[in-house]
Amino acid sequence: MPGEMTSTRPGTLRVSFILLFCSWIFRTWGGRRPKSRRNLLLVCTACLLYGIFVVTQAGNFFPQHKNPSRTDHTDGDGESKQQRNFLEQNTFYVENAQPLGGAINSSTTLQPNVVYITLRSKRSKPANIRGTVRPKKRRKFGIVGQHEFGYSIQDTGRVEDKFMESHKLKGTPTHKSGGTVAIILQDARGDSTQSNIRIYSDRAPPWFSSEDIKAMRFLADARILRITQLPSSQTYLIYETPSKKRLAASVPPPTCQGMCGLVRRPLDMSEVFAFHLDRILGLNRTLPSVSRKFEFAQDVLPCPVILWDSFLSPTDNITQSSIKLNWGSYQKILLHKCWLNGKVPKADLGCPEVHHHEWSKMALFDFLLQVYNRLDKHCCGFRPRKEDECMQQGLHLKCDNPSNIDLTHIVQRQHDARHLVFINNKGYFDRSEDNLDFKLLEGIKEFPESAVSVLKSHRLREKLLQSFFLDKVFWESQRGRQGIEKLIDVIERRAKILLTYINAHGIKVIPMND
């Protein structure tokens, strides 16, 4: 008997005890007892049964070792397959990176050394904004109004002046010759092994070529040899390249020798946005551009640095274009479809060497960013603001005869006259949907299929986030993902309006591989 009691399972003992206790309750309940004592007994019985239930289930709340041979619906790390599938469908990642703002909760166990950026925004809906930053959160910079990228003209001033002021130090050589100022220096960031272009996976996003990545790394990380201010108020960064020896301190170069970068004001940060958008749409017409923070000038905000292209055709001083066109002649060459299908146009048509498809690509690109300084410098297609250049110079008063208005920034390369190069891509993100410049699309009868397919694919946001993450300085200058999401909201709404315009006007969407 003792051996049998020892071999009895604990569960069997608990069941026998419960049965005996229940039979005792029924016998007690069957007797004649006062109602008060009977109710008291009932309450005590219920409490005792609840206590037994808690004791029997207590073992399930303590950690137990899993049986390796057991198969269930969870993986080895305790994460359900349903949750993993959801993350895979709503997440893109950059391999071998450290966690950053915008990543998913660190308590979720996923693949090691991977940055996960969820595509679902934390906001319930896109911000309904006039500009890219809500008015209550805008920084105040005095009298001048706020720019769409969070900087003001009064705060930044002329960036070249701040560069020069930062080098009024002892022993810093400066030279003046014909309005050109050259300063020999070395950027401290050039000695850093950590790049500002973050590519953690085996290859960069497919919309960037190897030349693009090389140029981006060079502009962001290369050691600066000298800064040269030109008479045109443009500022060069003369970089030190392995193939070029250090230039003599007493002879400032008149133009760029080797690889150089053109520094723009912090107000022109849309140049970086335009470069990434251009590559994602498959247009490939802008020059590589990155954001860079200069350690030697502490009071200078991050600036866009654009790769200098020495092969650009010389431009006119007034229109900044290598091709002289006004609005009337531009509309005529759109009707003639110059150089389409390899046909040589007649001499009396006045066709430039630019291929017909180039104008369609430029119009689509300018509409999404609302770049009006190429086709609509006089602001005839929308209601300008007081701070717009066309209002300050009185150009908007000449819209009565638009045929004679010159186009600006129409540039091509000397060895490739068939294609345009998009320069001075000053975009505006604070223009409302009821004040968009549809004059930019006038005369366009077809659009590139590659770009329109990206707009229709609902993956524009994902690609832009992936692309901007590469440029660390730009990502941080826009206050991380939250600020960049607001910029993307604007572009997505304009993309929907453009697609509606294409359907309403019967515009063709065709391949343009010329």
Phi, psi and omega in degrees: 000314177301320178297322181292321180294326181292325183277355181289137181289148179298326180295323179294322179296319181295321179295317179297320180296318180296320180295317178297320181292321180294319179296324177295323180295318181295320178295319179292322182291332182286339180288167179272110180227155177302152183297325181294316179293324179296318179294321178297319178296323180296318180294317179297322179296317180296319179295322180293319178296321178295321178296320178297320181296319179296319181295317182292331181266358184296329182295336182286343183270352179265146181296137179234151179285133179281146174279120182300330182281351184277138179245132176222197187267013178241154177280179182296335181270008175085006182261133182290150178293329179295318178293319179296319179296322178297317180294323180293327181279338185243018186220138164244157188221159174242122188286157173054046181234169176264154180299149181219173178299136183098352178284163182286170184302133183290345180287342177281127183274115179231196182293143180287156176057039181227134173266122179256123177244110182289142181278338180282120184289152177289336178283144180290333178206159180300146181292131177271098191232154172278316175247194181274349179232134179301142184303324183293336183261002183288144176278143181266131180233034178094219189280322187292143183290167183280137175272160185294341179257017172087011179240158177239157180294322181294326183285321184271321182064205176273117186296331179292327177295321179291326176299315183291320180295328181290349182246023173277062182242161179291136177084001179269114183287133175231152183220141178235129180205109177060038179083003180255131179243126179240138180230128177273127181202171173228134179277131180298332180293340180294338178272356182278141179274349181268125183273151174275355174258110188266104175236102186262343180270181182293330180217158181284168175306145189295342181282351176260133174276169178296328177292324178297314181296320179297317180292321180295315178297320181296313182294327186275330192236346187293149179288135182271131180268317180200161173244133182235124175262125184264162179300337181278014179066017173263150184243124176266146164254115179268111184270153175273117182252151180299329184275350182245138175282156180300132182287151180293142184291338185270353183236095177287136181287137179290326179224181181290132174240116186091215179264131183223166177233144178258120183271129175250172180289157174302335177295339184263029182295345177296345176299321179291316177300318181297321180298313180294317179296321179299317181290322180293323179284351178078021180276316177058052181239354180261162176273145179305139182214141177223166172263144181216136175256124185266117184291333183281346178237092188293331185270004180265128179288165176305136185240149171284135177240122186250139179295127179282128180249109182283353182267001177294142180292148178302143184246157175287144184292333184273307184269351183053038183232149173269353177233125180272113179221143167250177186297323180293312179293329178296318179293328179291317181290335173294323178289325182283341180052061186297136176063018178287136180058028176077007181280131179280123182287158178290153185292329183282355180280343179072029181284132171284179182282356182286135179291150184300324183292340182296326181290326178293318179295318180294319181295317179296316181295316181292327181291317181297322180266352185056046173277109185255353187285354177268304187260339185220059183296333181274003177059045180276345185259004180203174180270105182285164177259170183296327183277355177291146184298325181294330177283320182292327181264358179074019182289333182293346180281352183258019182280358180293330180232076186292343183296333183266004180282127183282145171276149182234159177058039173262101191234145176224167177270154183295322183266001182215073185286348182285337186244149178270159173239122182276111177242165180051058183271070180276102181267161180232120183257356183255022178263127184289163184292337179271007180225033178281152183270091179281353176296335178296336182263000184293131179088353181274126183246355178208155180229155181292134182294323183297318181288317181294325179296325177294320179294328181276342188283351183061023178243012181297318180297315180300315182291322179294319178297315177300319185290314182291334179297334179296322182271097186297317183293319178295318179302315182285328181292336177265019179064036175077204187295326183299316179290322180291325177301322180293323176295319180293325176305317181295315181294321180295320179294321178292327177296319178297320178295321179295318178296322176296321178296319180297316180291322184290327183258006177062036181283136182282145175245109188230158174293138178229088182253017182286000000 
